[in-house]
Structures are given as C-alpha cells and as structure tokens.
Amino acid sequence: MRHGVLYCNDGDWVEHCTALIERPNGQLALIDWQGRVIEEEPVMVPHGAGVLAGA
C-alpha cells in the first residue's frame, strides 16, 4: 500500500485464465478458471490490534 492506495495485478483471463477476487472478509486472492487459489493476500492485522497493554 502506498499513500493509501493498494495496487493489485488483477490476473490475466485471456492468456492464463486467472482473476483477482475479493473474499467477504476483504482478503484478496488470485484464482484460476477452475476456482483454485493460486495466491492469497496475507491477512493484515490493523496497527495496534492484538497488542496487550504493558506487554
């Protein structure tokens, strides 16, 4: 992410039959024409989430 903008290569349906999808939880994944996941975006933890006070 740069300056609040996330750039993603959206796949190549014509040559490789791949597409970028967004899951209901906001996670992105690259899939092939059969729906197989080729690559998934790592789960991002918001800044400060899960940090214990005094840890």
Helices and strands as residue ranges (DSSP letters): H 13-16, E 18-22, E 28-32, E 37-40
